[in-house]
């Protein structure tokens, strides 16, 4: 499987925040979730790979092409949805579309109309009269109407109600079925990724924590619940994070067989992506 | 094509004010002719150009300042930052040309404004090139808000330096009519283009290195 995006050694400073040696790749044919808490570096990474912010160092390749040397050609092949729309809000939907559409060589008016109809958007409506969910749908309609091979989205589901989030995720699945080569989207709402993601990349404090296929990741970790008295110093080392209450402890581990042999009388559960994300950020130990 | 789309964008985001500016640009020369007949229509033309270019550029800048992420979004599309910058210069020049056309038509319709004077157009082109040649790189470097304050200070202190300029020999409003050759005015236009080219390359350099909102 070819990689459609490769990021190698990306470094960037933003005041006292740093992206440190960010390295990952997006395999073709996958929906990749980019997870991390607020301020972890998701938006900065996305902006750096789109050339919206300068980088200190690092190499970025889309479709095997160097971004710095082929920026225009690459941007013509990707669809972008930035957080909160990013439009001139006093324009109508058709006016904003008329500006954006002229930038793309493969703009399809037919596709745009189809998405506008699908999302029940009126081209004459002013952007500032749209709800947050409608703006996101409009942004998605623009991003998907020029035969984009890769869709990059920054927090597309943030602040949306469950119905609109569900419609959005359905559209992404359809996009992949219709020949999209990849979707890369950042989010801190991990339940969306439970539904559609194939691969997950986690970032925290400007560093990539892991890149893994979702199913492998969910198979690797386990939630362990038991009596706090069984937590010796050596046992604690087997956990990525532990939270304790008067009733016992809950911990996340990758070393399930070792934990089982040390404390046989524990309850073991399959974690969610959120459990894994929070466990990797670190908790009490 | 992309430059045209960005130019269209600038006009779209200030569309409410464009018609007002056209009307004002048309009214200023006959009004000034009425108030200051000694300057024919020249003074009115100068004012209409300054007013139209400055005000519409300000309105565009206000809208860009109001929706900073919109420019980021355009840069995430295949619009290059270079084109984004160049479109601003072209926008100002289009307004200037529009003012020239309006004034040109008026000189035919209203004989009191005097004859159509290419020399005046050339001098005004240099003046407006110098203005946006200074203004736009400063705005790209410092942002709209800080630039606004800097130019507000310049305007506030203008009563201090304007009288000095007015007292200078050959204050200027009529001197173009006595200058001898078209060669001189061709040179003035060329200098105007050179100022724009240098300024635009500086603005492109600044905007290319900027971290977008």
Interface residues (C-beta under 8 A of the other chain):
Chain A: X14 X47 X50 X51 X52 X53 X54 X71 X72 X75 X76 X80 X82 X84 X85 X86 X87 X88 X89 X90 X91 X95 X98 X99 X100 X102 X103 X104
Chain B: X1 X2 X4 X5 X6 X8 X9 X12 X13 X63 X67 X69 X70 X72 X73 X74 X75 X76 X77 X78 X79 X80 X209 X210 X211 X212
